[in-house]
Amino acid sequence: MPVTRDQAQAILRTLEKAQRVVCICHRGPDGDAIGSLIGMGLLIEQHLKKPVVLSCIDPVPETFLYLSPVHRIIEPPVLSDGDVAVVIDTAEPKLTNLQESHPRLFDGSLPLINIDHHPSNTRFGSVNIVTPEAASSCEVVVQIADLLEWGMQGDIATALLTGVYTDTGGLLHSNTSAEVYRTVARLLRAGARHQLIISAVFRTAQLSTLKLWGRVLEKISVSEEGGAVSAVTEGDFRATGADYSELAGAIDYVNAVPGMRFSMVLSERGGLVKGSIRTLRDDVDVSEMASKLQGGGHKKAAGFAVAGKLRPELRWKVVERKEEEGVSE
């Protein structure tokens, strides 16, 4: 269900009371997180004339440095009375990695607007705009802007189109609906620079990224459950010189193996094992798979993170020569 006019007005009433607006996205930001963070923050600044802070606990991946407003994204500031928080593209508080260092965000001390598209969202805000039917949080922001009759300039439109493109795999994934195309058209009319996005996100890769993806592809195996599975260790990141963020996108190539029920890429990072899961099938729900490991996401794209490390396991089967050659007694 799309955003309603009542929901948009609830956001507006909350924001109008703010002395300052602090916009936050999840740790390890992707294109949708960065795009919706910039898009929503700058829309608030432009139309409500409020001081806006853009914040993320992790640095912006180099891929998205073409978005000029990224220089404004800082680590979380000290919160003050009169602040209103906008947490975007984040299914639950722990994904900000701020629940302990900034408890006022989530204990009800401050108004909190929660804008997201993940079905697993825990509705942790005082105002919750969660639209699982949307392909991206940027699509939700566009709906809010249109309901409030907020126009947008090229920088904002480019940021929002970045999130739409990355969360739909350049409009190739199965979540690319008619509404997604309408959103793209809306953003292009507003001046979004789509060729800049395509060039930076889909046609440019660091040498370290290609080397890391090579290791992912080299290690693909087929699980007993019918999944194409690969994994990279901390050693792989060190050997290739790749940052953790450079793993993004590799899962789409693993997911291209024909006949698989699902695909999964595991990675070690800082004492955690992170998993990205994808499927092309309608009868497989990878969010259910991820939920068994305290993760979540969408039916066809999900992820999880658990404490631990990866340990390779090699399996061999011994067969008699007669069995191998099909010779009978």
ZIQUIQUI-V650859 format. One record per pair of residues at least 4 apart in sequence whose ideal C-beta (glycine too) atoms are under 8 Angstrom apart, sorted by the first residue. I is the first residue (numbers start at 1). J is the second residue. D is the distance in whole Angstrom. If there is no record, write none. Layout:
I:J:D
I:J:D
This chain:
1:131:7
1:133:6
2:131:6
2:133:7
2:134:8
2:143:6
2:179:8
3:7:5
3:8:6
3:129:6
3:131:6
3:140:6
3:143:4
3:144:6
3:147:6
4:8:7
4:147:8
5:9:6
5:147:5
6:10:6
7:11:7
7:127:8
7:129:5
7:144:8
8:12:7
8:143:8
8:144:5
8:147:4
8:148:5
9:13:6
10:14:7
10:127:5
11:15:6
11:113:6
11:127:6
11:129:7
11:144:6
11:148:8
12:16:6
12:148:6
13:17:7
14:18:7
14:84:6
14:111:5
14:113:6
14:126:7
14:127:5
15:21:6
15:44:6
15:48:6
15:50:7
15:84:6
15:113:7
16:48:7
17:84:7
17:111:7
18:50:6
18:82:7
18:83:7
18:84:4
18:111:8
19:50:8
19:51:8
19:80:8
19:82:3
19:83:7
20:50:7
20:51:5
20:52:7
20:53:7
20:80:7
20:82:6
20:83:5
20:84:8
21:41:7
21:44:5
21:45:8
21:48:8
21:50:5
21:51:7
21:52:5
21:53:7
21:83:7
21:84:5
21:85:8
21:86:6
22:52:8
22:53:5
22:55:6
22:76:8
22:77:7
22:79:7
22:83:5
22:84:7
22:85:5
22:86:7
23:37:6
23:40:6
23:41:4
23:44:8
23:52:6
23:53:7
23:54:5
23:55:7
23:85:8
23:86:5
23:88:7
24:37:8
24:55:5
24:56:7
24:76:7
24:85:6
24:86:7
24:87:5
24:88:7
24:90:7
24:96:6
24:98:7
24:105:8
25:29:5
25:33:4
25:34:7
25:36:7
25:37:4
25:55:8
25:56:5
25:87:8
25:88:5
25:89:5
25:90:6
25:96:8
26:33:6
26:56:8
26:89:6
26:90:4
26:91:8
26:95:4
26:96:6
27:56:7
27:57:5
27:58:5
27:95:6
27:96:6
27:97:4
28:58:5
28:244:7
28:245:7
29:33:4
29:34:5
29:37:7
29:56:5
29:58:6
29:60:6
29:61:7
30:34:7
30:61:8
30:166:6
30:167:8
30:248:6
31:35:6
31:63:8
31:64:6
31:162:5
31:163:5
31:165:7
31:166:3
31:167:7
31:201:7
32:36:6
32:89:5
32:136:5
32:137:5
32:138:6
32:162:8
32:163:4
32:164:8
32:166:6
32:167:5
33:37:6
33:56:7
33:88:7
33:89:5
33:90:8
33:137:7
33:163:8
34:38:6
34:56:8
34:60:6
34:61:8
34:64:5
34:67:7
34:70:7
34:73:8
34:159:7
34:162:7
34:163:7
35:39:6
35:67:8
35:136:8
35:138:5
35:159:5
35:160:5
35:161:7
35:162:4
35:163:3
35:164:8
35:166:7
36:40:6
36:88:5
36:89:5
36:115:7
36:136:7
36:137:4
36:138:5
36:140:8
36:141:5
36:159:8
36:160:7
36:163:5
37:41:6
37:54:6
37:56:7
37:73:7
37:88:6
37:89:7
38:42:6
38:54:7
38:67:6
38:69:5
38:70:7
38:72:8
38:73:8
38:155:8
38:156:7
38:159:4
39:43:6
39:138:6
39:141:5
39:142:8
39:152:8
39:156:5
39:159:5
39:160:4
39:163:7
40:44:6
40:86:6
40:88:6
40:115:7
40:141:5
40:144:8
41:45:6
41:52:5
41:53:8
41:54:5
41:69:8
41:86:7
42:46:6
42:52:7
42:69:6
42:155:7
42:156:5
42:159:8
43:47:6
43:141:7
43:145:6
43:150:5
43:152:6
43:156:6
44:48:5
44:50:6
44:52:5
44:86:7
45:49:7
45:50:7
45:51:8
45:52:4
46:150:8
46:152:8
46:153:8
46:156:8
47:148:7
47:150:5
53:74:7
53:77:5
54:69:7
54:72:5
54:73:5
54:74:7
55:73:7
55:74:6
55:75:7
55:76:5
55:77:7
56:60:7
56:73:6
56:75:8
57:75:6
57:76:6
57:96:7
57:97:5
57:98:6
58:97:8
60:64:6
60:65:7
60:70:5
60:73:6
61:243:7
61:245:4
61:246:8
61:248:7
62:206:7
62:243:8
62:245:8
63:200:6
63:201:6
63:204:8
63:245:8
63:248:8
64:70:6
64:162:7
64:200:7
64:201:8
65:70:6
66:196:6
66:197:8
66:200:5
67:155:8
67:158:7
67:159:5
67:162:7
68:155:6
69:73:8
69:155:6
69:159:7
76:98:6
76:101:7
76:102:6
79:83:5
79:85:8
79:102:6
79:104:5
79:105:7
79:110:7
83:110:5
84:110:7
84:111:5
84:112:8
84:113:7
85:105:6
85:110:6
85:111:7
85:112:5
85:113:7
86:112:8
86:113:5
86:115:7
87:93:8
87:96:7
87:105:7
87:112:6
87:113:7
87:114:5
87:115:7
87:124:8
87:125:7
88:115:5
88:116:7
88:137:6
88:141:8
89:115:7
89:116:6
89:117:7
89:118:8
89:136:8
89:137:4
89:163:8
90:95:5
90:96:6
90:114:8
90:116:6
90:121:8
91:95:6
91:116:6
91:118:4
91:120:5
91:121:5
91:122:7
91:296:6
91:297:8
92:120:7
92:121:7
92:122:5
92:124:7
92:296:8
93:98:7
93:99:5
93:105:7
93:106:5
93:122:8
93:124:6
94:99:5
96:105:7
97:101:8
98:102:4
98:105:6
99:103:7
99:105:7
99:106:6
103:107:5
104:109:4
104:110:6
105:110:7
105:112:7
106:112:7
106:124:6
108:126:7
111:126:5
111:127:7
112:124:7
112:125:4
112:126:5
112:127:7
113:125:6
113:126:7
113:127:5
113:129:7
114:121:7
114:123:7
114:124:6
114:125:3
114:127:7
114:128:5
114:129:7
114:130:7
115:129:5
115:130:8
115:137:6
115:140:6
115:141:7
115:144:7
116:121:5
116:129:7
116:130:5
116:131:8
116:137:6
116:140:7
117:130:7
117:131:5
117:132:6
117:133:8
117:134:4
117:135:7
117:136:6
117:137:5
117:139:7
117:140:6
118:130:8
118:132:7
118:296:7
118:297:6
118:298:7
119:132:4
119:287:7
119:296:8
119:297:8
119:298:6
119:299:8
120:287:7
120:291:7
120:296:3
120:297:7
121:128:8
121:130:5
121:132:8
123:128:5
123:130:6
124:128:8
129:140:6
129:144:7
131:139:8
131:140:5
131:143:7
132:298:8
133:177:8
133:179:8
134:139:4
134:140:5
134:143:8
134:179:8
135:139:6
135:164:7
135:167:6
135:168:5
135:173:8
135:175:4
135:176:7
135:177:7
135:179:8
135:180:5
136:140:8
136:163:5
136:164:5
136:166:8
136:167:4
136:168:7
137:141:7
137:163:6
137:167:8
138:142:7
138:159:8
138:160:4
138:161:7
138:162:7
138:163:3
138:164:5
138:167:8
138:183:8
139:143:7
139:163:8
139:164:6
139:179:7
139:180:7
139:183:5
140:144:7
141:145:6
141:160:6
142:146:6
142:160:6
142:183:5
142:186:6
142:187:7
143:147:6
144:148:6
144:150:8
145:150:4
145:151:8
145:152:6
146:150:8
146:186:7
151:190:8
152:156:4
152:157:5
152:160:8
152:190:5
153:157:7
153:190:7
153:191:6
154:158:6
154:190:7
154:191:3
154:192:7
154:193:7
155:159:7
156:160:6
156:190:7
157:161:6
157:187:5
157:188:8
157:190:4
157:191:5
157:192:4
158:162:7
158:187:8
158:191:8
158:192:5
158:193:5
158:196:7
158:197:7
159:163:7
160:164:7
160:187:6
160:192:7
161:165:6
161:184:7
161:187:4
161:188:7
161:192:4
161:194:6
161:197:6
162:166:6
162:197:5
162:201:7
163:167:6
164:168:6
164:180:6
164:183:6
164:184:6
164:187:7
165:170:6
165:171:7
165:194:8
165:197:6
165:198:7
165:201:7
165:202:8
166:201:6
167:173:8
167:175:7
168:172:7
168:173:5
168:175:6
168:176:5
168:180:6
169:173:4
169:252:6
170:198:7
170:201:8
170:202:5
171:176:5
171:180:7
171:181:8
171:184:7
172:176:7
173:300:8
173:301:8
174:280:7
174:300:6
175:180:7
175:298:7
175:300:7
175:301:8
176:180:5
176:181:7
177:181:8
178:182:7
179:183:6
180:184:6
181:185:6
182:186:6
183:187:6
184:188:6
184:194:8
185:189:6
186:190:7
187:192:4
188:192:5
188:194:6
192:197:8
193:197:7
194:198:6
195:199:6
196:200:6
197:201:6
197:202:8
198:202:5
198:203:6
199:203:5
199:204:6
200:204:6
205:209:5
205:210:5
205:213:8
206:210:7
206:242:8
206:246:7
207:211:6
208:212:6
208:240:5
208:241:4
208:242:4
208:243:8
208:246:6
209:213:6
209:242:6
209:246:4
210:214:6
211:215:7
211:239:8
211:240:4
211:241:8
211:242:7
212:216:7
212:232:7
212:236:7
212:237:7
212:240:5
212:242:4
212:246:6
212:247:6
212:250:7
213:217:6
213:249:8
213:250:5
213:253:7
214:218:6
215:219:6
215:232:6
215:236:5
215:240:7
216:220:7
216:230:5
216:232:6
216:247:7
216:250:5
216:253:7
216:254:7
216:265:6
217:230:7
217:250:8
217:253:6
217:254:7
219:230:5
219:231:6
219:232:7
220:228:6
220:229:7
220:230:5
220:254:6
220:257:7
221:228:8
221:229:6
221:230:7
222:226:7
222:227:7
222:228:6
222:229:7
222:257:8
222:260:7
223:227:4
223:228:8
223:229:5
225:261:7
225:262:8
226:259:8
226:260:6
226:261:4
226:262:8
227:260:6
227:261:6
227:262:5
227:263:6
227:264:6
228:254:5
228:255:7
228:257:4
228:260:5
228:262:8
228:263:4
228:264:7
229:254:8
229:263:7
229:264:5
229:265:8
229:266:7
230:250:8
230:254:6
230:264:8
230:265:5
230:266:7
231:265:7
231:266:4
231:267:7
231:310:5
231:312:8
232:236:4
232:237:7
232:247:7
232:265:7
232:266:8
232:267:5
232:268:7
233:237:8
233:267:8
233:268:5
233:309:8
233:310:6
234:238:6
234:268:5
234:269:7
235:239:6
236:240:6
236:242:8
237:242:5
237:243:8
237:244:7
237:267:8
237:268:8
237:269:8
242:246:4
242:247:7
244:267:7
244:269:5
247:265:7
247:267:6
247:276:8
249:253:8
250:254:7
250:265:6
251:255:6
251:263:6
251:264:8
251:265:5
251:276:5
251:278:5
252:256:7
252:278:7
254:263:4
254:264:8
254:265:6
254:278:8
255:260:8
255:263:4
255:278:4
255:279:8
255:280:7
257:263:7
261:279:7
261:281:6
261:284:5
262:277:6
262:278:7
262:279:4
262:281:8
262:284:6
262:286:6
262:289:7
263:277:7
263:278:5
263:279:7
264:275:6
264:276:7
264:277:5
264:278:8
265:275:7
265:276:5
266:273:6
266:274:7
266:275:5
266:310:6
267:273:7
267:274:5
267:275:8
268:272:7
268:273:6
268:309:6
268:310:5
269:274:6
271:307:6
271:308:8
271:309:8
272:305:5
272:306:7
272:307:6
272:308:7
273:305:7
273:306:6
273:307:8
273:308:5
273:309:7
273:310:6
274:303:7
274:304:7
274:305:5
275:290:7
275:293:7
275:295:7
275:303:6
275:304:5
275:305:7
276:301:8
276:302:8
276:303:5
277:286:4
277:289:6
277:290:6
277:297:8
277:301:7
277:302:5
277:303:7
277:304:8
278:286:7
278:300:7
278:301:5
279:284:4
279:286:5
279:299:8
279:300:5
280:300:7
284:300:8
285:289:7
285:299:5
286:290:6
286:297:7
286:298:8
286:299:7
286:300:6
286:301:7
286:302:4
287:291:6
287:296:6
287:297:5
287:298:6
287:299:6
287:302:4
288:292:7
289:293:8
289:302:7
290:295:3
290:296:6
290:297:6
290:302:4
290:303:6
290:304:5
291:295:6
291:296:6
293:304:4
293:306:5
294:304:6
294:305:8
294:306:7
295:302:6
295:303:5
295:304:3
295:305:7
296:302:6
296:303:8
296:304:8
297:301:6
297:302:3
297:303:6
298:302:6
319:323:5
319:324:5
320:324:7
321:325:6
321:327:8
322:326:8
322:327:4
322:328:7
322:329:8
